[in-house]
Each structure stands twice: as structure tokens, then as C-alpha cells.
């Protein structure tokens, strides 16, 4: 039976490339997006033209009800879900003293709460089957911290801790939970960085 993957925040950047790789590896691929409908539909058209099975699905992962509906919709369409990739994330770059409480909470709502909501939504299905894989996407800043990105760094550090704890909790049920912490990737999220910023980041990155 063909396997199915759900990737959050998959319309652009790392999420979009992840969707391409899974689709080309033979997975039925559910491409989640929040506001970037045009990009999501373009990605689906690209992959369908190559003969792959893809499905766009809109949801704000920071909303628990939307996260549940998203997972239920994927299960209704494909009857099975094998892999969840928690990739959706947002960032802002400025001094901590310039962040508003609302901005801080929004970053955590998407980057941390979103992971919680999506994992909680898929776990009953995974536990019932005693199989399933969850992949969370953190960041190098979650490990080392990034100047002028305190909320983002803190949220991504939380994702690492979440992943380690959940892996221990659900491992006995045959479910694996792993985390990747990418370095600097040329995506829209890093589009505001100057050439000087990029050069400095290259110095901090062991391998390009």
C-alpha cells in the first residue's frame, strides 16, 4: 500500500522541497499551507504534472481545531497516514526589547503549539496501528541561540525538548519521533539578511 505523508508549512522553503522529495519517493503527499494558497497550488500542479499524488490542505496549525480537521481530512482522503512532518514555522529578527507580547506569543503559537496540536491529532491513529513516524523541524538557533532572534531561538529549543520527550513516550508503541535542526537555508525566511549577515553565518556553519 502506498504510504502517506503530511507536511505542515509545505508551500514554500524547506517544506516545499520536503514535499517534492517525499512525492518523488512515491509517497502520497498532503501539502499544508496557511496563507500561501497560490504557492501551494503551484507546487501541487508541478508535482501532479510529474505524475505524483499530492493534496493541498489549508490550516493554521496554531489552532487546535484546525489541526484536528486537517489530520481528519488527510485520513478521510487517503485512509492512512504514515509520516507527519512538523515544519510550519515563523520568525522575526529584532531586539528582544522591541518584540511585543503578541509577537512573542504568535511565534510560540506556530512554532511550538503547532507541533503539539499536530502531534496530538495524529497520535491516536499512530498508536492504534502501532506504527508511524514524526519528524519535527527545529533550527541551529534552537541549539546555539541567535542574536536578535530570541523568541525564534527559544521556540526552536522547545521543539528539540518536545521531540526528545515524545520519542521516549511513544517509542514503546512503535512510533519514532526525530528532529532535524537545519543551518542557514536560502529560503524566503532568510530573504531579509544582508550579504554581510550571510557571510557571518557562513563562518558559523561547518559545512555548506
WOMOCOR-V335217 format. One record per backbone hydrogen bond with DSSP energy under -1.0 kcal/mol. NH is the residue of the N-H (numbers start at 0). CO is the residue of the C=O. E is the energy in kcal/mol with one decimal. If there is no record, write none. Layout:
nh	co	e
NH	CO	E
NH	CO	E
//
This chain:
nh	co	e
4	27	-2.7
5	82	-2.5
6	29	-2.4
7	84	-2.6
9	31	-2.6
15	11	-1.4
16	12	-2.0
17	13	-2.4
18	14	-2.2
19	15	-2.2
20	16	-2.3
21	17	-2.4
22	18	-2.7
23	19	-2.6
25	22	-1.7
26	21	-2.3
27	2	-3.1
28	52	-2.5
29	4	-3.1
30	54	-2.8
31	6	-2.4
32	56	-1.7
36	34	-1.9
39	35	-2.2
40	36	-2.8
41	37	-2.1
42	38	-2.2
43	39	-2.4
44	40	-2.4
45	41	-2.2
46	42	-2.4
47	43	-2.7
48	44	-2.0
50	47	-1.7
51	46	-2.2
54	28	-2.3
56	30	-2.5
58	32	-2.5
62	59	-2.1
66	62	-2.2
67	63	-2.1
68	64	-2.3
69	65	-2.4
70	66	-2.1
71	67	-2.7
72	68	-2.4
73	69	-2.1
74	70	-2.3
75	71	-2.3
76	72	-2.1
77	73	-2.8
78	74	-2.0
81	3	-2.1
82	3	-1.7
83	132	-2.6
84	5	-3.0
85	134	-2.9
86	84	-1.3
93	147	-2.0
97	94	-1.7
98	95	-1.3
103	99	-2.3
104	100	-2.6
105	101	-2.2
106	102	-2.1
107	103	-1.9
108	104	-2.4
109	105	-2.1
110	106	-2.7
111	107	-1.9
112	107	-2.6
115	111	-2.1
116	112	-3.1
117	113	-2.2
118	114	-2.6
119	115	-2.6
120	116	-1.6
121	117	-1.8
122	118	-2.1
125	121	-2.2
126	122	-3.5
127	123	-2.0
128	124	-1.7
129	125	-1.3
130	125	-1.9
132	81	-2.1
133	175	-2.7
134	83	-2.9
135	177	-2.8
136	85	-2.0
137	179	-3.2
139	181	-2.2
141	138	-1.3
142	139	-1.1
143	139	-2.5
144	140	-1.5
148	145	-2.0
152	148	-2.9
153	149	-2.8
154	150	-2.4
155	151	-2.3
156	152	-2.1
157	153	-1.9
158	154	-1.5
159	155	-1.4
160	156	-2.0
161	157	-2.7
162	158	-2.4
163	159	-2.2
164	160	-2.1
165	161	-2.6
166	162	-2.4
167	163	-1.3
168	164	-1.7
169	165	-2.6
170	166	-1.3
172	169	-1.4
173	170	-2.3
174	169	-1.6
175	131	-2.0
177	133	-2.4
179	135	-2.2
186	184	-1.8
189	186	-1.1
190	187	-1.9
192	189	-1.6
197	193	-2.5
198	194	-2.3
199	195	-2.1
200	196	-2.2
201	197	-2.2
202	198	-1.4
//
